[in-house]
């Protein structure tokens, strides 16, 4: 990844180019321009898929930890 792509502006530009966000509005705040973005339909779908993927991973980790904890208690008895 190029250094520009790792800046906040670079990330926003990349996400806009991918079609997951779009400009919403601009405001002048203390002489500086602030840009606001919103999710597109594709962005909402991508966010939902990523949230589901992470939730599934968290559930798997929780099951493994619970099984490990139960096995540890069984071995100590």
Buried (B, 14 or more C-beta within 10 A) or exposed (E): EEEEEEEEEBBBBBBBEEEBBEEEEEEEEEEEEEEEBEBBEEBEEBEEEEEEEEEEEEEEEEEEEEEEEEEEEEEEE
